[in-house]
């Protein structure tokens, strides 16, 4: 994405600065290991987030599910960018358009002063986009868990701990879960419905959790994606009947010596 793809503005010095922040924040969002599965297109007063369908291959259901979560992380970063630039972010999920690939639109709303927390999260988003420490041994204090839970629940989804017995079974099937240090927290982000809008909300929650954890001196990374959690016995064992985990996230102390790409 180039700066020209972002919000149409006069090419003043301030506008160029704003465009650069938009670009940096979109690049800072969590990426899927196979590459960036989304693209951005300008609209009046904002930007559309699309599924990137340039490959011509239709994604699987699990792949589409994961793409929506990835796109949700972009929505969260763009919301932060709009707030940092002095506007209230206005988000529309799955707007009615000619293009079925549009997942969300983020626009600038009324002028408003950014909060100190918004400013801190924007700075953290830019740092996380360049370098995210690996998840090391804990322990993670309950106070940190409360703060990341608040960040997740603000996106209208839930966060729950994965108990030891379920964690052991998941580790036997998924190397990424097995690699999570024993004293690090393994937690699930999910919703009470398994629908497209919840997938986008879960992605926003993932980014909120990652940023809040880093702001508090800890680090977080996705340990399991939708394809790993799709079996009904798996998701019911994690969160119970009628609740749908979207991703598993590991939270622990940062491993400063290792540089990791985004999860």
N, C-alpha and C positions, 0 to 999 in steps of 0.2 A: 504494500500500500504506500502511495506517495502522499505528500501533503496536499496535493491538488484534489485528492479524493475526499478530503474532509469537508467541513462546513464551508459553504461559499461565503467569503468575506473579502473586503477590500485588502489589497496587498500592502498594508501598512506594516511597520515594524512590529506593532503589537499583534496584528493578525498573523504574521509569519511566526512569531513566538508561540501563539496559540495553536497554529497548525502543527508546529514541531512537537508540542506537548501531546496533542492528539495522536500523532504518529508514534511517539515513543510509548505512550500508554497502550495503544493497540498492539504494538510489538512486544510489550511486556507481559501480555496475557499468557496464561498457561497454554502450551501447545501439546497436541497428541504426538507421541514418538514418531509416527509415520509422516508427520508434517502438519502444516497448518490446514485444517479442514474447513476454513471459512474465508470469506472475502468481504470487503467493505465497498459500498457504493454510495455516492452522495445523493441526498434528497434535500428538499427545501428545508433549511434550518436544522439539518441533522445528517445522519448516516444510517444506512441499512446494513445489517449483518446477514449475509447469505451463506447457505451451504455452498461450498466450492465444488461445482459439478463439472469442472473443465476436463476431468479424466474421461467423462462419458460413461463411466461404469456406475450402475445403481448400487448404493451401499446396502449392506445387509441391515436388518432391523437393529441388531446390536451396534453396528457401525453408525447408523443414523442416530441412535440413542446417544452414543459417545460424542458424535459431532455436535449435538445440541448442548451437551454439557460443556464441551470446549467453547462453543459460541457464547454460552452463559458467562464464562470467565471474561470474555471480551466485553460483554455488556456491562459487567461490574466495573471494569477498568475505565470504560468510556463514561460511565456515570460519575466516577471519581474525577475524571478530567473535566467534565462539564461543571461539576461543583467547584473545583479548584479555580476555574476560569470565571467564577462569579455568577453562575446561573444554576437554577434548579433543574436537574435532569428530568426529562419527560420520556418515559419508556413505554413503547407499545410492543407487546409480544404477538407474533403471527398476525400482522396487519393484513387487511384485505388488499391485495395487489395483483397485478397481472403475472407476477413472477412467483411461482409456488415455492421457490427456494428461500424467500425472505423469512428469517426467523424473528427478527426484532428490528425496531427503529429506535434510536436514541437521539433526542432533540434537545436543544437549549430552551428552557422555560424562562420564567421571570428572573430578573436579576436578584441575587441574594449573596450575602457574605459567606464564604466557605468557613466551616467550623475548624478549630485547631486539629480535631481528629481527621477531618477530610484532608487537610494539608499534610498531616503526618502519613496518612495512608497512601496519598499520591507519591510522596517521596519514597515510601517503601515499595510501591508497585514498580517504580523505575529501577530501584535496586534489585528487586527480585527478578525483574526481566533480564538483568545482566548476569546475576549470580544468585543461586539458591543453594545454601549449604545442604548437605545430606542429613538425613535423620539419624541421630546417634542415640546412645543410651539416655534414659530419663534420669531421675523421675520427673514427671511433669506435675507441678503443684495443682491442687484443686482450683486455686484462684485463677490460674491460666486457663484451665478447662472451662470455668464459668465464663470468662471473657470471650473465648472462641465460640462457646455455645450461644452467647448473646448475639455475636456477629452472624452466626448461621441462622438463628431463629428470626433475625430481622429480615431474612429473605423468604420467610413463610415456609420453611422446611424445618426438619428436626435433625438433631445430632444425638447419637446414643453410643455408648461404649459397647464393644464386642467382648463378650465374656470369654474366659480362658478356654473352655471346652470347645466353643465354636471357633475360636481363633486357631486352636490346634488342628481342627479338621480343615479349615481353610488353608493353613500353612502346608498341609500335606498335599493339597491340590494345586496351590499357586506359589511359585517360587518368590514372587514379589512380597507376598504376605510372610513367608518363611524368613525373608531377609530383614524384616522389621525387628530391631533390637528388642530383647525381652522386656526391658523396663520402659520402652516407649509406649505411648497410648495408641491403640488401634480403635478407630471410631468410624461409625457409619453416618453418612448424610443421606437423608431420604425424605419421602413424603407419604401421605396417606392415599395417594392415587399414583398410578404409573402412566401419566399422560405427558404429552409434549411440553406443555407449559411448566410442569414440575421439573422436567429435565433441564430447562433453561434456568429455573430458579435454583436447582441444585448446583449448576455451574457457577452461578453468581455466589452461592454460599461457599463453594470450594475456594474461590478467590478471596472472599472475605476472611475465611478461616486462615488461609496461608498468610495473608497480609497481617492479620491481627497477631498470629503466632510469632511472626518475625518482629513485629513492633514490641512484643513482650520479651524478646530475647530467645525465643525457641524457633523451631522450624517444622514444616509440615510438607507432606507429599502424598499424592494419590498412590495407594497400594493395590487397589483392585478397581476395575472399570465395569461398566454394565454387563459386558459379555461374560465376566467372571461370576456375576451375581444373578444371572437370569433364571437359573433353576429355582422352582418354587420352594423346594425344601431348604435351599440355601438362604433365600431372603427371609423365609419365615423363621429360621433358626437364629438369624441375626436380630430381627426386630419384632417378630411376632406376627400373628395373622392380621391381614388388612393393612400392613405397613410395608412400604417398598423402598429398600435401600437402593441408592443410585450409585454411590461410590464408597470405597473404604479409604480412610485417610489416616496416615501415621503421623503422630506428633511426638517430638523428642528434642533433645538438646542438639544444637547444630554441630555438624562435623566440619570444622573450618578448613581442614587440610584438603578436603576433596571438593572439586568444582563439579557441579551437576548441571546438566541442561534441565529445563523445566520438565515437570512430570508428564 
